Amino acid sequence: MERKTISVTGMSCNGCEQNVESALRNLDGVNRVEADHDADTIDVILKDEVSDDEVNAAIEQAGYDVVA
């Protein structure tokens, strides 16, 4: 398992947090996800089979930008 903190832009409320959390929970291999719009971060715990590209794509499809 791997824990990551991802910096994002575009989250402005609790609803935004719920949107991105829901998008990430739909990925196989995501064990835990917690978004924080005040800190502009998403904390995730992943199994090894989930790639960074898959995670980033899910965040972006939910309408938020991943900060490189």
Helices and strands as residue ranges (DSSP letters): E 2-9, H 14-25, E 30-36, E 41-46, H 52-61, E 65-66
